[in-house]
Amino acid sequence: MSKPIKWKLKIEHLMACNCNWGCPCSFDAPPTYVTCEAALGYRVVEGKYGDVTLDGLRWVLAAIWPGPLHERNGRGVVYLDARAQGAKREALEAIATGKAGGPIGIFMSTVTNGLMVHSARLEFKYDGKVSRFSADDQVEVEFEPIHNPVTGAEHIASVLLPTGLLTKREDYFSAKAFAVKTDNLNFSYPGRNALAFTSTWRGP
């Protein structure tokens, strides 16, 4: 039996979902509207899977959960960076699907009702209120600030999560654009929750 491959990545993470601002999942609370419908984008700032360097590579997940994530039964699509070939693609897929373990492995263990994997042309920009990511013409997410409903001023919100699984701090925004259209997922929720964080993950 081969030994599990050790890996370590510094990642940038962007997410938009159908919940109201302030992701309930971060507080172990049920989704705002019963289901969780989300798109998540990732970029490897630097890191290795075994001896395979993954610097700069990206992946995107679009998924739906019928209830709280910890109850599982999610289904989704993973889009792997089309630039990743050979050993790099195998490593990226192992991490993105959760097979390589670590924090992302625990998160992906909630997607138990089907997961498809495709290669795609991915765009990714991690830049606060103007962050964005996309996967071909099937996933599009663009951030904007949360605005004060009375004054219209930009509202800045962050949360500290000392016991968080994926990160210890999240910065909150609004989704200026948020649409997913695949063979088995079709939803759009502009104006809802968006968040960003950086973190370092290890596995297995």
C-alpha positions as CSV (number, residue, x, y, z in Angstrom):
1,M,0.0,0.0,0.0
2,S,1.4,3.4,-1.0
3,K,1.8,6.1,1.6
4,P,-0.6,9.1,1.5
5,I,1.0,12.1,-0.3
6,K,1.8,15.0,1.9
7,W,0.9,18.5,0.6
8,K,0.8,22.1,1.7
9,L,-0.8,25.0,-0.2
10,K,-1.2,28.7,0.5
11,I,-4.5,29.5,-1.2
12,E,-6.8,32.4,-2.1
13,H,-10.5,31.6,-1.7
14,L,-13.5,33.4,-3.1
15,M,-17.1,32.4,-2.7
16,A,-20.7,33.5,-3.5
17,C,-23.8,31.8,-2.2
18,N,-27.6,32.3,-2.1
19,C,-27.6,33.3,1.6
20,N,-28.0,36.8,3.0
21,W,-24.8,38.6,3.8
22,G,-22.8,36.9,6.6
23,C,-22.6,33.3,5.6
24,P,-24.6,31.2,8.2
25,C,-22.3,28.2,7.5
26,S,-19.4,30.1,9.1
27,F,-21.4,30.0,12.4
28,D,-22.7,26.4,12.0
29,A,-26.2,27.8,11.3
30,P,-28.7,26.6,8.6
31,P,-28.6,28.3,5.2
32,T,-30.8,31.5,5.0
33,Y,-33.2,29.9,2.5
34,V,-33.0,26.2,3.5
35,T,-30.7,25.1,0.6
36,C,-27.1,26.2,0.1
37,E,-26.3,27.0,-3.6
38,A,-22.8,28.2,-4.1
39,A,-19.8,28.8,-6.3
40,L,-16.3,28.8,-4.9
41,G,-13.0,29.8,-6.6
42,Y,-9.5,28.9,-5.5
43,R,-6.0,29.9,-6.5
44,V,-2.8,28.3,-5.3
45,V,-0.5,31.2,-4.4
46,E,2.3,28.7,-3.7
47,G,2.5,25.1,-2.7
48,K,3.3,21.5,-3.5
49,Y,1.6,18.1,-3.6
50,G,4.4,15.8,-2.9
51,D,7.1,16.9,-5.3
52,V,4.6,18.5,-7.7
53,T,4.6,22.3,-7.7
54,L,1.1,23.9,-8.1
55,D,1.9,27.6,-7.9
56,G,-0.6,29.7,-9.8
57,L,-3.1,27.0,-10.6
58,R,-6.8,27.4,-9.9
59,W,-10.0,25.4,-9.5
60,V,-13.7,26.2,-9.2
61,L,-16.5,24.3,-7.5
62,A,-20.3,24.9,-8.2
63,A,-22.5,23.0,-5.8
64,I,-25.9,22.6,-4.1
65,W,-26.7,21.2,-0.7
66,P,-30.4,20.5,0.2
67,G,-29.8,21.7,3.8
68,P,-26.9,22.5,6.2
69,L,-23.6,21.4,4.8
70,H,-22.8,19.1,7.8
71,E,-25.9,17.0,6.8
72,R,-24.1,16.3,3.5
73,N,-25.9,15.1,0.3
74,G,-24.4,17.9,-1.8
75,R,-23.9,17.6,-5.5
76,G,-21.6,19.6,-7.7
77,V,-19.1,20.2,-10.5
78,V,-15.4,20.8,-10.1
79,Y,-13.6,22.8,-12.8
80,L,-9.9,22.2,-13.0
81,D,-7.5,24.7,-14.5
82,A,-7.0,23.7,-18.1
83,R,-3.3,24.7,-17.9
84,A,-2.7,21.8,-15.5
85,Q,-1.5,18.7,-17.3
86,G,-0.1,15.3,-16.4
87,A,1.0,15.1,-12.8
88,K,-0.1,18.6,-12.0
89,R,-3.7,17.8,-13.1
90,E,-3.7,14.6,-11.0
91,A,-2.5,16.5,-8.0
92,L,-4.9,19.4,-8.5
93,E,-7.8,16.9,-8.9
94,A,-6.8,15.0,-5.7
95,I,-6.9,18.2,-3.7
96,A,-10.0,19.8,-5.3
97,T,-12.2,16.7,-4.9
98,G,-11.1,16.2,-1.3
99,K,-9.3,12.8,-2.0
100,A,-6.0,14.2,-0.7
101,G,-7.5,15.0,2.7
102,G,-6.8,18.1,4.8
103,P,-9.4,20.8,5.5
104,I,-10.6,20.8,1.9
105,G,-11.1,17.0,2.3
106,I,-13.4,17.5,5.2
107,F,-15.3,20.2,3.3
108,M,-15.7,18.1,0.2
109,S,-16.9,15.1,2.2
110,T,-20.2,16.9,2.3
111,V,-20.6,16.5,-1.5
112,T,-22.0,12.9,-1.4
113,N,-24.7,13.0,-4.1
114,G,-22.5,13.2,-7.2
115,L,-19.4,15.2,-8.2
116,M,-18.4,15.7,-11.8
117,V,-14.9,16.9,-12.8
118,H,-14.1,18.9,-15.9
119,S,-11.2,21.0,-17.3
120,A,-12.0,24.6,-18.1
121,R,-10.6,28.0,-18.8
122,L,-10.6,29.7,-15.5
123,E,-10.4,33.4,-14.6
124,F,-9.5,34.5,-11.1
125,K,-8.8,37.8,-9.4
126,Y,-8.4,38.2,-5.7
127,D,-8.8,41.9,-4.9
128,G,-11.3,42.6,-2.2
129,K,-14.4,44.3,-3.4
130,V,-13.5,43.9,-7.0
131,S,-12.6,40.2,-6.8
132,R,-14.1,37.9,-9.4
133,F,-13.8,34.4,-10.9
134,S,-15.3,32.3,-13.7
135,A,-15.2,28.9,-15.4
136,D,-15.8,29.0,-19.1
137,D,-19.4,30.3,-19.7
138,Q,-20.8,28.1,-16.9
139,V,-19.8,30.0,-13.7
140,E,-19.5,33.7,-13.2
141,V,-19.0,35.6,-9.9
142,E,-18.1,39.2,-9.5
143,F,-17.9,41.1,-6.2
144,E,-18.9,44.5,-5.1
145,P,-19.1,46.2,-1.7
146,I,-21.9,45.8,0.7
147,H,-23.7,49.2,0.9
148,N,-25.4,50.8,3.8
149,P,-29.1,50.8,3.0
150,V,-29.6,54.3,4.3
151,T,-26.5,56.3,3.2
152,G,-25.3,54.1,0.4
153,A,-21.8,54.2,1.9
154,E,-19.6,51.1,1.6
155,H,-20.0,48.8,4.6
156,I,-16.9,46.9,5.6
157,A,-17.4,43.6,7.4
158,S,-15.0,40.8,8.6
159,V,-15.3,38.0,11.0
160,L,-12.6,36.2,13.1
161,L,-12.9,32.4,13.4
162,P,-10.3,31.1,15.8
163,T,-11.9,27.7,15.6
164,G,-12.6,27.8,11.9
165,L,-11.9,24.8,9.7
166,L,-11.0,26.4,6.4
167,T,-9.8,29.8,7.7
168,K,-9.4,32.0,10.8
169,R,-10.8,35.2,9.1
170,E,-13.3,36.0,6.4
171,D,-14.0,39.3,4.7
172,Y,-17.6,39.9,3.5
173,F,-18.8,41.5,0.3
174,S,-21.9,41.3,-2.0
175,A,-22.2,39.5,-5.3
176,K,-22.6,42.0,-8.1
177,A,-22.9,39.0,-10.4
178,F,-23.4,35.4,-9.5
179,A,-24.6,32.8,-12.0
180,V,-24.1,29.1,-12.5
181,K,-25.4,27.2,-15.5
182,T,-24.2,23.6,-16.0
183,D,-25.9,20.4,-17.2
184,N,-27.4,19.8,-13.8
185,L,-27.0,23.1,-11.9
186,N,-28.8,26.3,-12.8
187,F,-29.1,29.2,-10.4
188,S,-28.4,33.0,-10.2
189,Y,-28.3,35.1,-7.0
190,P,-26.8,38.6,-7.6
191,G,-26.9,40.8,-4.5
192,R,-26.4,38.0,-2.0
193,N,-23.5,36.9,0.1
194,A,-19.9,36.8,-1.0
195,L,-16.7,36.3,0.9
196,A,-12.9,36.1,0.6
197,F,-10.0,34.7,2.6
198,T,-6.5,33.5,2.4
199,S,-5.3,30.4,4.2
200,T,-2.7,27.7,4.4
201,W,-3.9,24.1,4.1
202,R,-2.0,20.9,4.7
203,G,-2.8,17.2,4.0
204,P,-3.5,14.5,4.3
